[in-house]
Amino acid sequence: MLLDIKNLRTTFDIHVGKVQAVRGVDLCVREGETVGIVGESGCGKSVSMLSVLHLLPDYARVSADQMIFDGTDLTQLTPKMFRKISGDQIGMIFQDPMTSLNPLFTVGQQLTEPLIIHKGMSKTAAREVVLEKLRMVEIPDPESRMKQYPHELSGGMRQRIMIAMAIMCNPRLIIADEPTTALDVTIQAQILDLLAGLQKKLGTAVIMITHDLGVIAGMCRRVLVMYGGVVVEEGSVREIFYEPKHPYTWGLLRSIPQKSGERKKLVPIPGSPPDLIAPPPGCPFVARCPYAMNICNQALPELTPLSDTHCARCYLLCEGAPKVTWEEGRA
Ligand code: SF4
């Protein structure tokens, strides 16, 4: 197992209280595997990964029973030891490359820096590696691009630069946080193709954070569905798309456009996500769930195993509960 996280919890201390953004997430990623994390904005998907990378502000409190990366417990490392692993072996692609790249430095300066710091390379050697990576991400005329500032490049080109930055030190794991959200549809497709190609070529494991189920279907083998700071369903892409068991997953699937010619109304999920300063004591989806029962208000349901790879957190899966199927749920 490359990454094995148990009971990750992240809280933000703010003036009105403690925001419980991540409430006990377990996540495993194998070598070379692509795992998707999907859910609405504010469900905790990005915060959980930023917690792993120590990229949250000082007022965030992160704890976990374990956070093992390639045999090393990340919770036991000093900041210096952690920086060495995170910069070297875990690459991150952020959502908006315009705000992630430094506008005051050229692309070349920003790309050579990690090689000089993490690999101890000379400027000349680092430049050669950067040129090679820019070619891998299909940047035309890389020598000229290295001299340019981020604002001189298009959105798609900037995202390619971010991908080049993420693979610069040949990481074992890439975390891609909504890597295509800020791009138009045709560029989105190019960037996803590029990421899939690189993942195949380099054998890097990828965690894909997205609210777009189309991206999950095209890129991932396994999916975690998050809601209200917890994982509500986990399974293979096939299980999540064809045998979903959680009413929130049903809602997500109902709200994506169909490819077929038939005109089908998109069904939004009514209501809004829970307030994570005072999350409901029971199921986080209770206020929006059409199948909610009394017990759903009382305690958070456990994850019910459904197969070796599939589990869901819902009282409908308990013995004696009313039988509601995905087919009825989507009718
Ligand atoms: Fe709905 Fe209850 Fe299942 Fe939550 S536990 S999704 S409220 S039925």
py3Dmol code that shows the C-alpha trace and the ligand (Angstrom):
import py3Dmol

protein = """\
ATOM      1  CA  MET A   1       0.000   0.000   0.000  1.00  0.00           C
ATOM      2  CA  LEU A   2       1.432   3.384  -0.971  1.00  0.00           C
ATOM      3  CA  LEU A   3      -0.809   5.599   1.171  1.00  0.00           C
ATOM      4  CA  ASP A   4      -2.839   4.305   4.122  1.00  0.00           C
ATOM      5  CA  ILE A   5      -4.770   6.846   6.187  1.00  0.00           C
ATOM      6  CA  LYS A   6      -6.972   5.934   9.136  1.00  0.00           C
ATOM      7  CA  ASN A   7      -9.411   8.210  10.937  1.00  0.00           C
ATOM      8  CA  LEU A   8      -8.249  11.544   9.511  1.00  0.00           C
ATOM      9  CA  ARG A   9      -9.858  14.483  11.291  1.00  0.00           C
ATOM     10  CA  THR A  10      -9.427  18.171  10.461  1.00  0.00           C
ATOM     11  CA  THR A  11     -10.947  21.032  12.420  1.00  0.00           C
ATOM     12  CA  PHE A  12     -10.637  24.775  11.841  1.00  0.00           C
ATOM     13  CA  ASP A  13     -10.731  27.008  14.927  1.00  0.00           C
ATOM     14  CA  ILE A  14     -12.516  30.154  13.786  1.00  0.00           C
ATOM     15  CA  HIS A  15     -14.122  33.009  15.757  1.00  0.00           C
ATOM     16  CA  VAL A  16     -17.625  31.495  15.648  1.00  0.00           C
ATOM     17  CA  GLY A  17     -16.586  27.962  16.625  1.00  0.00           C
ATOM     18  CA  LYS A  18     -14.815  24.832  15.388  1.00  0.00           C
ATOM     19  CA  VAL A  19     -15.524  23.789  11.808  1.00  0.00           C
ATOM     20  CA  GLN A  20     -15.310  19.975  11.674  1.00  0.00           C
ATOM     21  CA  ALA A  21     -14.325  19.812   8.012  1.00  0.00           C
ATOM     22  CA  VAL A  22     -13.077  16.195   7.942  1.00  0.00           C
ATOM     23  CA  ARG A  23     -14.598  13.736  10.435  1.00  0.00           C
ATOM     24  CA  GLY A  24     -12.837  10.401  10.381  1.00  0.00           C
ATOM     25  CA  VAL A  25     -11.802   9.609   6.803  1.00  0.00           C
ATOM     26  CA  ASP A  26     -10.014   6.348   5.889  1.00  0.00           C
ATOM     27  CA  LEU A  27      -8.214   6.247   2.537  1.00  0.00           C
ATOM     28  CA  CYS A  28      -5.926   3.677   0.904  1.00  0.00           C
ATOM     29  CA  VAL A  29      -4.086   4.110  -2.395  1.00  0.00           C
ATOM     30  CA  ARG A  30      -2.029   1.375  -4.015  1.00  0.00           C
ATOM     31  CA  GLU A  31       1.027   1.884  -6.244  1.00  0.00           C
ATOM     32  CA  GLY A  32      -0.007   3.157  -9.680  1.00  0.00           C
ATOM     33  CA  GLU A  33      -3.713   3.281  -8.796  1.00  0.00           C
ATOM     34  CA  THR A  34      -6.056   6.194  -9.632  1.00  0.00           C
ATOM     35  CA  VAL A  35      -8.553   6.907  -6.866  1.00  0.00           C
ATOM     36  CA  GLY A  36     -11.268   9.545  -7.165  1.00  0.00           C
ATOM     37  CA  ILE A  37     -12.764  11.595  -4.347  1.00  0.00           C
ATOM     38  CA  VAL A  38     -16.073  13.120  -5.363  1.00  0.00           C
ATOM     39  CA  GLY A  39     -18.597  15.352  -3.622  1.00  0.00           C
ATOM     40  CA  GLU A  40     -20.058  18.853  -3.495  1.00  0.00           C
ATOM     41  CA  SER A  41     -18.013  21.916  -2.544  1.00  0.00           C
ATOM     42  CA  GLY A  42     -17.411  21.954   1.203  1.00  0.00           C
ATOM     43  CA  CYS A  43     -17.719  18.165   1.680  1.00  0.00           C
ATOM     44  CA  GLY A  44     -14.099  17.916   2.873  1.00  0.00           C
ATOM     45  CA  LYS A  45     -12.451  16.337  -0.178  1.00  0.00           C
ATOM     46  CA  SER A  46      -9.807  19.021  -0.777  1.00  0.00           C
ATOM     47  CA  VAL A  47      -9.263  19.714   2.929  1.00  0.00           C
ATOM     48  CA  SER A  48      -8.532  16.042   3.596  1.00  0.00           C
ATOM     49  CA  MET A  49      -5.755  16.014   0.992  1.00  0.00           C
ATOM     50  CA  LEU A  50      -4.378  19.413   2.038  1.00  0.00           C
ATOM     51  CA  SER A  51      -4.262  17.956   5.578  1.00  0.00           C
ATOM     52  CA  VAL A  52      -2.075  15.101   4.345  1.00  0.00           C
ATOM     53  CA  LEU A  53       0.292  17.597   2.709  1.00  0.00           C
ATOM     54  CA  HIS A  54       0.420  19.987   5.722  1.00  0.00           C
ATOM     55  CA  LEU A  55      -0.833  22.768   3.470  1.00  0.00           C
ATOM     56  CA  LEU A  56      -3.486  24.198   5.792  1.00  0.00           C
ATOM     57  CA  PRO A  57      -3.293  27.437   7.789  1.00  0.00           C
ATOM     58  CA  ASP A  58      -2.156  27.546  11.442  1.00  0.00           C
ATOM     59  CA  TYR A  59      -5.693  27.521  12.774  1.00  0.00           C
ATOM     60  CA  ALA A  60      -6.315  24.043  11.312  1.00  0.00           C
ATOM     61  CA  ARG A  61      -5.997  21.059  13.696  1.00  0.00           C
ATOM     62  CA  VAL A  62      -5.188  17.776  11.934  1.00  0.00           C
ATOM     63  CA  SER A  63      -5.092  14.363  13.596  1.00  0.00           C
ATOM     64  CA  ALA A  64      -5.113  10.779  12.363  1.00  0.00           C
ATOM     65  CA  ASP A  65      -4.715   7.321  13.912  1.00  0.00           C
ATOM     66  CA  GLN A  66      -2.206   6.679  11.148  1.00  0.00           C
ATOM     67  CA  MET A  67      -1.010   8.291   7.936  1.00  0.00           C
ATOM     68  CA  ILE A  68       1.447   5.881   6.342  1.00  0.00           C
ATOM     69  CA  PHE A  69       3.129   6.840   3.075  1.00  0.00           C
ATOM     70  CA  ASP A  70       5.369   4.122   1.628  1.00  0.00           C
ATOM     71  CA  GLY A  71       6.068   2.676   5.087  1.00  0.00           C
ATOM     72  CA  THR A  72       6.679   6.030   6.800  1.00  0.00           C
ATOM     73  CA  ASP A  73       4.189   7.432   9.299  1.00  0.00           C
ATOM     74  CA  LEU A  74       3.758  11.062   8.183  1.00  0.00           C
ATOM     75  CA  THR A  75       2.340  12.041  11.599  1.00  0.00           C
ATOM     76  CA  GLN A  76       5.720  11.266  13.251  1.00  0.00           C
ATOM     77  CA  LEU A  77       7.925  13.403  10.975  1.00  0.00           C
ATOM     78  CA  THR A  78       9.521  16.757  11.803  1.00  0.00           C
ATOM     79  CA  PRO A  79       8.535  19.580   9.391  1.00  0.00           C
ATOM     80  CA  LYS A  80      11.939  19.293   7.668  1.00  0.00           C
ATOM     81  CA  MET A  81      11.638  15.517   7.164  1.00  0.00           C
ATOM     82  CA  PHE A  82       8.068  15.969   5.953  1.00  0.00           C
ATOM     83  CA  ARG A  83       9.080  18.637   3.391  1.00  0.00           C
ATOM     84  CA  LYS A  84      11.654  16.245   1.958  1.00  0.00           C
ATOM     85  CA  ILE A  85       9.036  13.496   1.393  1.00  0.00           C
ATOM     86  CA  SER A  86       6.220  15.756   0.243  1.00  0.00           C
ATOM     87  CA  GLY A  87       8.308  17.729  -2.251  1.00  0.00           C
ATOM     88  CA  ASP A  88      10.125  14.694  -3.547  1.00  0.00           C
ATOM     89  CA  GLN A  89       7.541  11.919  -3.621  1.00  0.00           C
ATOM     90  CA  ILE A  90       4.128  13.569  -3.601  1.00  0.00           C
ATOM     91  CA  GLY A  91       3.200  16.061  -6.339  1.00  0.00           C
ATOM     92  CA  MET A  92       0.187  18.346  -6.150  1.00  0.00           C
ATOM     93  CA  ILE A  93      -1.782  19.884  -9.010  1.00  0.00           C
ATOM     94  CA  PHE A  94      -3.955  22.738  -7.805  1.00  0.00           C
ATOM     95  CA  GLN A  95      -7.304  23.869  -9.114  1.00  0.00           C
ATOM     96  CA  ASP A  96      -6.396  27.302 -10.406  1.00  0.00           C
ATOM     97  CA  PRO A  97      -2.914  27.532 -11.927  1.00  0.00           C
ATOM     98  CA  MET A  98      -3.108  31.338 -12.174  1.00  0.00           C
ATOM     99  CA  THR A  99      -3.207  31.714  -8.402  1.00  0.00           C
ATOM    100  CA  SER A 100      -0.869  28.780  -7.747  1.00  0.00           C
ATOM    101  CA  LEU A 101       1.996  30.018  -9.910  1.00  0.00           C
ATOM    102  CA  ASN A 102       3.983  32.992  -8.630  1.00  0.00           C
ATOM    103  CA  PRO A 103       3.349  35.966 -10.979  1.00  0.00           C
ATOM    104  CA  LEU A 104       6.735  37.534 -10.107  1.00  0.00           C
ATOM    105  CA  PHE A 105       8.924  34.685 -11.352  1.00  0.00           C
ATOM    106  CA  THR A 106       9.332  33.168 -14.799  1.00  0.00           C
ATOM    107  CA  VAL A 107       8.085  29.653 -15.472  1.00  0.00           C
ATOM    108  CA  GLY A 108      11.697  28.456 -15.700  1.00  0.00           C
ATOM    109  CA  GLN A 109      12.619  29.900 -12.281  1.00  0.00           C
ATOM    110  CA  GLN A 110       9.603  28.239 -10.661  1.00  0.00           C
ATOM    111  CA  LEU A 111      10.187  24.874 -12.293  1.00  0.00           C
ATOM    112  CA  THR A 112      13.916  24.601 -11.586  1.00  0.00           C
ATOM    113  CA  GLU A 113      13.555  25.520  -7.890  1.00  0.00           C
ATOM    114  CA  PRO A 114      12.283  22.107  -6.625  1.00  0.00           C
ATOM    115  CA  LEU A 115      15.098  20.294  -8.433  1.00  0.00           C
ATOM    116  CA  ILE A 116      17.725  22.579  -6.944  1.00  0.00           C
ATOM    117  CA  ILE A 117      16.174  22.308  -3.434  1.00  0.00           C
ATOM    118  CA  HIS A 118      15.011  18.672  -3.318  1.00  0.00           C
ATOM    119  CA  LYS A 119      17.522  17.014  -5.647  1.00  0.00           C
ATOM    120  CA  GLY A 120      20.523  19.306  -5.062  1.00  0.00           C
ATOM    121  CA  MET A 121      20.994  19.807  -8.830  1.00  0.00           C
ATOM    122  CA  SER A 122      23.018  22.579 -10.470  1.00  0.00           C
ATOM    123  CA  LYS A 123      21.061  25.216 -12.419  1.00  0.00           C
ATOM    124  CA  THR A 124      22.199  23.778 -15.753  1.00  0.00           C
ATOM    125  CA  ALA A 125      21.230  20.199 -14.893  1.00  0.00           C
ATOM    126  CA  ALA A 126      17.882  21.391 -13.490  1.00  0.00           C
ATOM    127  CA  ARG A 127      17.192  23.309 -16.718  1.00  0.00           C
ATOM    128  CA  GLU A 128      17.706  20.155 -18.792  1.00  0.00           C
ATOM    129  CA  VAL A 129      15.266  18.185 -16.609  1.00  0.00           C
ATOM    130  CA  VAL A 130      12.709  21.005 -16.813  1.00  0.00           C
ATOM    131  CA  LEU A 131      12.936  21.042 -20.615  1.00  0.00           C
ATOM    132  CA  GLU A 132      12.383  17.267 -20.678  1.00  0.00           C
ATOM    133  CA  LYS A 133       9.302  17.546 -18.431  1.00  0.00           C
ATOM    134  CA  LEU A 134       7.876  20.435 -20.468  1.00  0.00           C
ATOM    135  CA  ARG A 135       8.162  18.255 -23.570  1.00  0.00           C
ATOM    136  CA  MET A 136       6.409  15.425 -21.697  1.00  0.00           C
ATOM    137  CA  VAL A 137       3.446  17.694 -20.973  1.00  0.00           C
ATOM    138  CA  GLU A 138       3.446  18.768 -24.651  1.00  0.00           C
ATOM    139  CA  ILE A 139       4.403  22.399 -24.183  1.00  0.00           C
ATOM    140  CA  PRO A 140       5.475  23.732 -27.598  1.00  0.00           C
ATOM    141  CA  ASP A 141       8.803  25.590 -27.789  1.00  0.00           C
ATOM    142  CA  PRO A 142       9.731  24.887 -24.140  1.00  0.00           C
ATOM    143  CA  GLU A 143      12.948  26.983 -24.254  1.00  0.00           C
ATOM    144  CA  SER A 144      10.905  30.156 -24.917  1.00  0.00           C
ATOM    145  CA  ARG A 145       8.169  29.223 -22.420  1.00  0.00           C
ATOM    146  CA  MET A 146      10.736  28.972 -19.635  1.00  0.00           C
ATOM    147  CA  LYS A 147      11.473  32.680 -20.050  1.00  0.00           C
ATOM    148  CA  GLN A 148       7.803  33.685 -19.842  1.00  0.00           C
ATOM    149  CA  TYR A 149       5.747  34.769 -16.821  1.00  0.00           C
ATOM    150  CA  PRO A 150       2.492  32.926 -15.951  1.00  0.00           C
ATOM    151  CA  HIS A 151       0.275  35.784 -17.203  1.00  0.00           C
ATOM    152  CA  GLU A 152       1.785  35.424 -20.687  1.00  0.00           C
ATOM    153  CA  LEU A 153       0.400  31.878 -21.028  1.00  0.00           C
ATOM    154  CA  SER A 154      -3.130  30.567 -21.724  1.00  0.00           C
ATOM    155  CA  GLY A 155      -5.123  28.730 -19.008  1.00  0.00           C
ATOM    156  CA  GLY A 156      -4.475  25.316 -20.589  1.00  0.00           C
ATOM    157  CA  MET A 157      -0.756  26.065 -20.918  1.00  0.00           C
ATOM    158  CA  ARG A 158      -0.567  27.166 -17.270  1.00  0.00           C
ATOM    159  CA  GLN A 159      -2.228  23.923 -16.167  1.00  0.00           C
ATOM    160  CA  ARG A 160       0.331  21.957 -18.219  1.00  0.00           C
ATOM    161  CA  ILE A 161       3.054  23.904 -16.378  1.00  0.00           C
ATOM    162  CA  MET A 162       1.433  22.885 -13.055  1.00  0.00           C
ATOM    163  CA  ILE A 163       1.432  19.244 -14.170  1.00  0.00           C
ATOM    164  CA  ALA A 164       5.099  19.537 -15.197  1.00  0.00           C
ATOM    165  CA  MET A 165       5.817  20.975 -11.732  1.00  0.00           C
ATOM    166  CA  ALA A 166       3.968  18.083 -10.050  1.00  0.00           C
ATOM    167  CA  ILE A 167       5.980  15.420 -11.935  1.00  0.00           C
ATOM    168  CA  MET A 168       9.299  17.301 -11.707  1.00  0.00           C
ATOM    169  CA  CYS A 169      10.813  15.072  -8.982  1.00  0.00           C
ATOM    170  CA  ASN A 170       9.255  11.833 -10.346  1.00  0.00           C
ATOM    171  CA  PRO A 171       6.741  11.506  -7.480  1.00  0.00           C
ATOM    172  CA  ARG A 172       5.139   8.193  -6.448  1.00  0.00           C
ATOM    173  CA  LEU A 173       1.803   9.943  -5.861  1.00  0.00           C
ATOM    174  CA  ILE A 174       0.100  12.926  -7.528  1.00  0.00           C
ATOM    175  CA  ILE A 175      -2.836  14.647  -5.855  1.00  0.00           C
ATOM    176  CA  ALA A 176      -4.875  16.507  -8.476  1.00  0.00           C
ATOM    177  CA  ASP A 177      -7.344  18.927  -6.896  1.00  0.00           C
ATOM    178  CA  GLU A 178     -10.041  19.772  -9.471  1.00  0.00           C
ATOM    179  CA  PRO A 179      -7.341  20.086 -12.164  1.00  0.00           C
ATOM    180  CA  THR A 180      -9.775  20.976 -14.947  1.00  0.00           C
ATOM    181  CA  THR A 181     -12.373  23.157 -13.208  1.00  0.00           C
ATOM    182  CA  ALA A 182     -10.940  26.478 -14.374  1.00  0.00           C
ATOM    183  CA  LEU A 183     -10.623  25.341 -18.021  1.00  0.00           C
ATOM    184  CA  ASP A 184     -13.022  25.247 -20.945  1.00  0.00           C
ATOM    185  CA  VAL A 185     -14.377  21.876 -22.073  1.00  0.00           C
ATOM    186  CA  THR A 186     -11.990  21.139 -24.952  1.00  0.00           C
ATOM    187  CA  ILE A 187      -8.928  22.041 -22.883  1.00  0.00           C
ATOM    188  CA  GLN A 188     -10.357  19.962 -20.001  1.00  0.00           C
ATOM    189  CA  ALA A 189     -10.386  16.903 -22.258  1.00  0.00           C
ATOM    190  CA  GLN A 190      -6.791  17.547 -23.371  1.00  0.00           C
ATOM    191  CA  ILE A 191      -5.569  17.924 -19.784  1.00  0.00           C
ATOM    192  CA  LEU A 192      -7.335  14.726 -18.663  1.00  0.00           C
ATOM    193  CA  ASP A 193      -5.858  12.820 -21.623  1.00  0.00           C
ATOM    194  CA  LEU A 194      -2.445  14.176 -20.738  1.00  0.00           C
ATOM    195  CA  LEU A 195      -2.798  13.160 -17.077  1.00  0.00           C
ATOM    196  CA  ALA A 196      -4.009   9.671 -17.990  1.00  0.00           C
ATOM    197  CA  GLY A 197      -1.116   9.259 -20.456  1.00  0.00           C
ATOM    198  CA  LEU A 198       1.478  10.405 -17.922  1.00  0.00           C
ATOM    199  CA  GLN A 199       0.027   8.166 -15.224  1.00  0.00           C
ATOM    200  CA  LYS A 200       0.297   5.172 -17.542  1.00  0.00           C
ATOM    201  CA  LYS A 201       3.814   6.073 -18.644  1.00  0.00           C
ATOM    202  CA  LEU A 202       5.250   6.909 -15.216  1.00  0.00           C
ATOM    203  CA  GLY A 203       3.196   4.437 -13.125  1.00  0.00           C
ATOM    204  CA  THR A 204       2.419   7.176 -10.609  1.00  0.00           C
ATOM    205  CA  ALA A 205      -0.569   6.758  -8.298  1.00  0.00           C
ATOM    206  CA  VAL A 206      -3.123   9.580  -8.621  1.00  0.00           C
ATOM    207  CA  ILE A 207      -5.761  10.903  -6.227  1.00  0.00           C
ATOM    208  CA  MET A 208      -8.274  12.837  -8.325  1.00  0.00           C
ATOM    209  CA  ILE A 209     -10.409  15.294  -6.356  1.00  0.00           C
ATOM    210  CA  THR A 210     -13.424  16.459  -8.322  1.00  0.00           C
ATOM    211  CA  HIS A 211     -17.127  17.253  -8.222  1.00  0.00           C
ATOM    212  CA  ASP A 212     -17.431  15.965 -11.796  1.00  0.00           C
ATOM    213  CA  LEU A 213     -18.557  12.332 -12.076  1.00  0.00           C
ATOM    214  CA  GLY A 214     -17.571  12.360 -15.771  1.00  0.00           C
ATOM    215  CA  VAL A 215     -13.941  12.925 -14.753  1.00  0.00           C
ATOM    216  CA  ILE A 216     -14.217  10.042 -12.261  1.00  0.00           C
ATOM    217  CA  ALA A 217     -15.689   7.689 -14.887  1.00  0.00           C
ATOM    218  CA  GLY A 218     -12.930   8.521 -17.381  1.00  0.00           C
ATOM    219  CA  MET A 219      -9.929   8.461 -15.050  1.00  0.00           C
ATOM    220  CA  CYS A 220     -10.437   6.379 -11.905  1.00  0.00           C
ATOM    221  CA  ARG A 221     -10.685   2.733 -10.846  1.00  0.00           C
ATOM    222  CA  ARG A 222     -11.935   3.356  -7.334  1.00  0.00           C
ATOM    223  CA  VAL A 223     -14.101   6.156  -5.909  1.00  0.00           C
ATOM    224  CA  LEU A 224     -14.828   7.651  -2.503  1.00  0.00           C
ATOM    225  CA  VAL A 225     -18.030   9.695  -2.274  1.00  0.00           C
ATOM    226  CA  MET A 226     -17.780  12.320   0.479  1.00  0.00           C
ATOM    227  CA  TYR A 227     -20.530  14.286   2.170  1.00  0.00           C
ATOM    228  CA  GLY A 228     -20.455  16.458   5.294  1.00  0.00           C
ATOM    229  CA  GLY A 229     -16.811  15.593   6.075  1.00  0.00           C
ATOM    230  CA  VAL A 230     -17.282  11.803   5.955  1.00  0.00           C
ATOM    231  CA  VAL A 231     -17.023   9.084   3.308  1.00  0.00           C
ATOM    232  CA  VAL A 232     -20.608   7.964   2.633  1.00  0.00           C
ATOM    233  CA  GLU A 233     -19.826   5.400  -0.081  1.00  0.00           C
ATOM    234  CA  GLU A 234     -16.733   3.767  -1.531  1.00  0.00           C
ATOM    235  CA  GLY A 235     -16.419   1.328  -4.391  1.00  0.00           C
ATOM    236  CA  SER A 236     -15.030   0.530  -7.811  1.00  0.00           C
ATOM    237  CA  VAL A 237     -16.158   2.862 -10.603  1.00  0.00           C
ATOM    238  CA  ARG A 238     -18.503   0.104 -11.798  1.00  0.00           C
ATOM    239  CA  GLU A 239     -20.084  -0.298  -8.360  1.00  0.00           C
ATOM    240  CA  ILE A 240     -20.570   3.429  -7.866  1.00  0.00           C
ATOM    241  CA  PHE A 241     -22.070   4.017 -11.328  1.00  0.00           C
ATOM    242  CA  TYR A 242     -24.115   0.819 -11.732  1.00  0.00           C
ATOM    243  CA  GLU A 243     -24.880  -0.382  -8.188  1.00  0.00           C
ATOM    244  CA  PRO A 244     -24.803   2.743  -6.000  1.00  0.00           C
ATOM    245  CA  LYS A 245     -26.307   2.198  -2.564  1.00  0.00           C
ATOM    246  CA  HIS A 246     -26.283   5.611  -0.848  1.00  0.00           C
ATOM    247  CA  PRO A 247     -29.091   8.135  -1.481  1.00  0.00           C
ATOM    248  CA  TYR A 248     -26.512  10.929  -1.827  1.00  0.00           C
ATOM    249  CA  THR A 249     -24.709   8.997  -4.586  1.00  0.00           C
ATOM    250  CA  TRP A 250     -28.110   8.492  -6.265  1.00  0.00           C
ATOM    251  CA  GLY A 251     -28.644  12.248  -6.094  1.00  0.00           C
ATOM    252  CA  LEU A 252     -25.236  12.949  -7.632  1.00  0.00           C
ATOM    253  CA  LEU A 253     -25.880  10.489 -10.459  1.00  0.00           C
ATOM    254  CA  ARG A 254     -29.340  11.923 -11.145  1.00  0.00           C
ATOM    255  CA  SER A 255     -27.881  15.392 -11.504  1.00  0.00           C
ATOM    256  CA  ILE A 256     -25.477  14.610 -14.373  1.00  0.00           C
ATOM    257  CA  PRO A 257     -26.546  15.165 -17.992  1.00  0.00           C
ATOM    258  CA  GLN A 258     -27.220  12.005 -20.034  1.00  0.00           C
ATOM    259  CA  LYS A 259     -25.373  11.386 -23.297  1.00  0.00           C
ATOM    260  CA  SER A 260     -28.316   9.675 -25.001  1.00  0.00           C
ATOM    261  CA  GLY A 261     -30.679  11.651 -27.237  1.00  0.00           C
ATOM    262  CA  GLU A 262     -33.641  11.264 -24.857  1.00  0.00           C
ATOM    263  CA  ARG A 263     -34.558  14.484 -23.066  1.00  0.00           C
ATOM    264  CA  LYS A 264     -34.281  13.868 -19.361  1.00  0.00           C
ATOM    265  CA  LYS A 265     -34.758  16.510 -16.710  1.00  0.00           C
ATOM    266  CA  LEU A 266     -31.733  17.044 -14.484  1.00  0.00           C
ATOM    267  CA  VAL A 267     -32.793  16.551 -10.887  1.00  0.00           C
ATOM    268  CA  PRO A 268     -30.901  18.741  -8.407  1.00  0.00           C
ATOM    269  CA  ILE A 269     -30.469  17.622  -4.797  1.00  0.00           C
ATOM    270  CA  PRO A 270     -32.726  19.978  -2.802  1.00  0.00           C
ATOM    271  CA  GLY A 271     -31.363  21.832   0.234  1.00  0.00           C
ATOM    272  CA  SER A 272     -27.780  22.577   1.122  1.00  0.00           C
ATOM    273  CA  PRO A 273     -24.896  20.778   2.871  1.00  0.00           C
ATOM    274  CA  PRO A 274     -24.866  20.703   6.704  1.00  0.00           C
ATOM    275  CA  ASP A 275     -23.263  23.366   8.874  1.00  0.00           C
ATOM    276  CA  LEU A 276     -20.012  21.714   9.930  1.00  0.00           C
ATOM    277  CA  ILE A 277     -19.677  23.924  13.018  1.00  0.00           C
ATOM    278  CA  ALA A 278     -22.587  21.918  14.467  1.00  0.00           C
ATOM    279  CA  PRO A 279     -22.936  18.871  12.197  1.00  0.00           C
ATOM    280  CA  PRO A 280     -25.994  16.668  12.750  1.00  0.00           C
ATOM    281  CA  PRO A 281     -25.318  13.895  15.301  1.00  0.00           C
ATOM    282  CA  GLY A 282     -26.663  11.299  12.869  1.00  0.00           C
ATOM    283  CA  CYS A 283     -26.351  10.953   9.116  1.00  0.00           C
ATOM    284  CA  PRO A 284     -24.994  14.190   7.578  1.00  0.00           C
ATOM    285  CA  PHE A 285     -27.422  13.801   4.630  1.00  0.00           C
ATOM    286  CA  VAL A 286     -30.535  13.548   6.820  1.00  0.00           C
ATOM    287  CA  ALA A 287     -31.953  17.022   6.054  1.00  0.00           C
ATOM    288  CA  ARG A 288     -31.908  16.361   2.290  1.00  0.00           C
ATOM    289  CA  CYS A 289     -32.651  12.648   2.157  1.00  0.00           C
ATOM    290  CA  PRO A 290     -36.111  11.606   0.899  1.00  0.00           C
ATOM    291  CA  TYR A 291     -35.789   8.257   2.750  1.00  0.00           C
ATOM    292  CA  ALA A 292     -34.735   9.617   6.167  1.00  0.00           C
ATOM    293  CA  MET A 293     -36.008   7.673   9.187  1.00  0.00           C
ATOM    294  CA  ASN A 294     -35.993   8.525  12.893  1.00  0.00           C
ATOM    295  CA  ILE A 295     -32.802   6.576  13.512  1.00  0.00           C
ATOM    296  CA  CYS A 296     -30.974   8.681  10.892  1.00  0.00           C
ATOM    297  CA  ASN A 297     -31.072  11.640  13.328  1.00  0.00           C
ATOM    298  CA  GLN A 298     -29.566   9.720  16.204  1.00  0.00           C
ATOM    299  CA  ALA A 299     -26.085   8.417  15.315  1.00  0.00           C
ATOM    300  CA  LEU A 300     -23.779   8.359  12.317  1.00  0.00           C
ATOM    301  CA  PRO A 301     -24.355   5.064  10.480  1.00  0.00           C
ATOM    302  CA  GLU A 302     -21.375   2.715  10.194  1.00  0.00           C
ATOM    303  CA  LEU A 303     -19.993   1.782   6.769  1.00  0.00           C
ATOM    304  CA  THR A 304     -21.788  -1.421   5.687  1.00  0.00           C
ATOM    305  CA  PRO A 305     -19.604  -3.746   3.589  1.00  0.00           C
ATOM    306  CA  LEU A 306     -21.348  -4.753   0.352  1.00  0.00           C
ATOM    307  CA  SER A 307     -18.467  -6.494  -1.446  1.00  0.00           C
ATOM    308  CA  ASP A 308     -14.675  -6.687  -1.084  1.00  0.00           C
ATOM    309  CA  THR A 309     -14.429  -3.240  -2.663  1.00  0.00           C
ATOM    310  CA  HIS A 310     -17.813  -1.647  -1.962  1.00  0.00           C
ATOM    311  CA  CYS A 311     -19.265  -0.144   1.236  1.00  0.00           C
ATOM    312  CA  ALA A 312     -21.817   2.551   2.087  1.00  0.00           C
ATOM    313  CA  ARG A 313     -22.895   4.458   5.206  1.00  0.00           C
ATOM    314  CA  CYS A 314     -26.702   4.310   5.329  1.00  0.00           C
ATOM    315  CA  TYR A 315     -29.353   2.848   7.643  1.00  0.00           C
ATOM    316  CA  LEU A 316     -31.286   1.630   4.575  1.00  0.00           C
ATOM    317  CA  LEU A 317     -28.641  -1.092   4.323  1.00  0.00           C
ATOM    318  CA  CYS A 318     -29.383  -2.428   7.814  1.00  0.00           C
ATOM    319  CA  GLU A 319     -31.516  -5.501   8.385  1.00  0.00           C
ATOM    320  CA  GLY A 320     -35.213  -4.690   8.695  1.00  0.00           C
ATOM    321  CA  ALA A 321     -34.934  -1.255   7.009  1.00  0.00           C
ATOM    322  CA  PRO A 322     -37.387  -0.378   4.203  1.00  0.00           C
ATOM    323  CA  LYS A 323     -36.129  -1.635   0.851  1.00  0.00           C
ATOM    324  CA  VAL A 324     -35.315   1.221  -1.516  1.00  0.00           C
ATOM    325  CA  THR A 325     -33.313   0.404  -4.633  1.00  0.00           C
ATOM    326  CA  TRP A 326     -31.297   2.599  -6.970  1.00  0.00           C
ATOM    327  CA  GLU A 327     -33.889   1.918  -9.682  1.00  0.00           C
ATOM    328  CA  GLU A 328     -36.678   3.259  -7.423  1.00  0.00           C
ATOM    329  CA  GLY A 329     -34.405   6.030  -6.205  1.00  0.00           C
ATOM    330  CA  ARG A 330     -33.778   7.317  -9.701  1.00  0.00           C
ATOM    331  CA  ALA A 331     -37.404   6.977 -10.894  1.00  0.00           C
TER     332      ALA A 331
END
"""
ligand_1 = """\
8
SF4
Fe -30.921 8.894 4.174
Fe -30.891 7.821 6.599
Fe -29.461 6.727 4.678
Fe -28.743 9.055 5.717
S -28.812 7.095 6.783
S -28.794 8.547 3.587
S -30.738 10.011 6.089
S -31.693 6.894 4.767
"""
view = py3Dmol.view(width=600, height=400)
view.addModel(protein, "pdb")
view.setStyle({"model": 0}, {"cartoon": {"style": "trace"}})
view.addModel(ligand_1, "xyz")
view.setStyle({"model": 1}, {"stick": {}})
view.zoomTo()
view.show()
